[in-house]
Structures are given as C-alpha cells and as structure tokens.
Amino acid sequence: IGITGLMFLGSIFFFLYFKDKEYLYYSVFLTGAITFYLSLSGHFFQYIWRDNGATGKIFLGFAMGIWVIGAGLFTKNFLQTFRYFPLASKLMNVYALLGVWVCCSVFFLPYPFF
C-alpha cells in the first residue's frame, strides 16, 4: 500500500505539472486499487468505520468500480487505442461503463450481487 501511495502522489504531481490526462487516469486507477485493498483487508473497517459494517461493504464495491473505471480509461488513453485499434477503444469504453454500473449498483443491490 505504501509504494502504491507514493506512485499515486507522483502521478498526481506529474498530472499537475504536465497536464497529461494519462497521469490523471492512472491516479484514478491507483485510488481505486488502494481503497479496494484497504477495504478488503479490513483496515478501513478497523480505523474508519468501526460501528458500521454496511458502509464498508458499499465502499468495497464502490472502490472496485473506481478501479475498473481508471483501468479502462488509462488503458484506452495510454495505448492510444482510439488511433491504432478502434475496436479495443470501444471495448475499453464498455469496460469503463461497467465500472460506472458497479459504482451505481452498490447503492441498490445487496452485497453479494454487485
């Protein structure tokens, strides 16, 4: 988690300095990964929401959706699939929309189904 956090801070710094979208998408990807791992390992439950397990379950799914969104957008823009492989670009759009669906579904579906 520590090295991933440093990578997140570095990518935010590079985004602010270079204004390149890939660094922003990579930061979103790392945010989702870090929060997913912290939720899955129980650290968020232990330190942030001790008395509310339902919030932890919702946040776990939401972090998974953010992770998927960041992965789709970063892959699409870093590999420039819109230029070299348009079908893969469309698939990455579908992948990112799947992440949006996961982020929204955690509020409506019970825990085992999102």
C-alpha positions as CSV (number, residue, x, y, z in Angstrom):
1,I,0.0,0.0,0.0
2,G,2.9,2.4,0.8
3,I,4.6,2.2,-2.6
4,T,1.3,2.4,-4.4
5,G,0.5,5.5,-2.4
6,L,3.8,7.0,-3.5
7,M,3.0,6.1,-7.1
8,F,-0.3,7.9,-6.6
9,L,1.3,11.0,-5.3
10,G,3.9,11.0,-8.1
11,S,1.2,10.6,-10.7
12,I,-0.8,13.5,-9.2
13,F,2.3,15.6,-9.2
14,F,3.0,14.7,-12.9
15,F,-0.5,15.5,-13.9
16,L,-0.4,18.9,-12.3
17,Y,2.9,19.7,-13.9
18,F,2.5,18.2,-17.4
19,K,-1.3,18.4,-17.7
20,D,-1.4,15.0,-19.3
21,K,-4.6,13.0,-19.0
22,E,-2.9,9.7,-18.7
23,Y,-1.5,10.7,-15.3
24,L,-5.0,11.6,-14.1
25,Y,-6.4,8.3,-15.2
26,Y,-3.5,6.4,-13.6
27,S,-4.2,8.3,-10.4
28,V,-7.9,7.3,-10.5
29,F,-6.8,3.7,-11.1
30,L,-4.4,3.8,-8.1
31,T,-7.1,5.4,-5.9
32,G,-9.4,2.6,-6.7
33,A,-6.8,0.0,-6.1
34,I,-5.6,1.4,-2.8
35,T,-9.1,1.9,-1.4
36,F,-10.2,-1.6,-2.6
37,Y,-7.2,-3.2,-0.9
38,L,-7.7,-1.2,2.3
39,S,-11.4,-2.2,2.4
40,L,-10.7,-5.8,1.5
41,S,-8.0,-6.2,4.1
42,G,-10.2,-4.6,6.8
43,H,-8.1,-1.6,7.5
44,F,-10.9,0.8,6.6
45,F,-13.2,-1.1,8.9
46,Q,-10.7,-1.1,11.7
47,Y,-9.7,2.5,11.6
48,I,-12.6,4.5,9.9
49,W,-16.0,2.8,10.3
50,R,-15.8,0.5,13.2
51,D,-19.5,0.5,14.0
52,N,-21.0,0.4,10.5
53,G,-20.1,-2.7,8.5
54,A,-22.7,-1.9,5.8
55,T,-20.8,1.2,4.8
56,G,-17.6,-0.9,4.4
57,K,-19.4,-3.3,2.1
58,I,-20.7,-0.5,0.0
59,F,-17.3,1.2,-0.1
60,L,-15.7,-2.0,-1.2
61,G,-17.9,-2.3,-4.3
62,F,-17.6,1.5,-5.0
63,A,-13.8,1.2,-4.8
64,M,-13.9,-1.8,-7.2
65,G,-15.9,0.3,-9.7
66,I,-13.4,3.3,-9.4
67,W,-10.6,0.8,-10.0
68,V,-12.3,-0.6,-13.2
69,I,-13.1,2.9,-14.5
70,G,-9.5,4.0,-14.0
71,A,-8.1,0.9,-15.7
72,G,-10.4,1.3,-18.7
73,L,-9.6,5.0,-19.2
74,F,-5.9,4.6,-18.6
75,T,-5.5,1.7,-21.0
76,K,-7.5,3.4,-23.7
77,N,-5.5,6.7,-23.5
78,F,-2.1,5.3,-22.7
79,L,-2.1,2.8,-25.6
80,Q,-4.0,5.2,-27.9
81,T,-6.4,2.5,-28.9
82,F,-8.7,5.1,-30.5
83,R,-5.9,5.7,-33.1
84,Y,-4.4,2.2,-33.6
85,F,-7.2,-0.2,-32.7
86,P,-10.7,1.3,-32.6
87,L,-12.4,-1.9,-31.6
88,A,-10.3,-2.1,-28.4
89,S,-11.1,1.6,-27.8
90,K,-14.8,0.7,-27.8
91,L,-14.2,-2.3,-25.6
92,M,-12.4,0.0,-23.1
93,N,-15.4,2.3,-23.1
94,V,-17.6,-0.6,-22.3
95,Y,-15.2,-1.6,-19.6
96,A,-15.3,1.9,-18.1
97,L,-19.1,1.9,-18.3
98,L,-19.1,-1.4,-16.4
99,G,-17.2,0.3,-13.7
100,V,-19.8,3.1,-13.6
101,W,-22.5,0.4,-13.3
102,V,-20.7,-1.2,-10.4
103,C,-20.3,2.2,-8.6
104,C,-24.1,2.8,-9.0
105,S,-25.3,-0.7,-8.3
106,V,-23.7,-0.9,-4.8
107,F,-26.3,1.5,-3.6
108,F,-29.3,-0.5,-4.9
109,L,-28.2,-4.2,-4.9
110,P,-27.5,-6.3,-1.8
111,Y,-23.8,-7.0,-1.0
112,P,-23.3,-10.4,-2.7
113,F,-24.7,-9.3,-6.1
114,F,-22.7,-6.3,-7.1
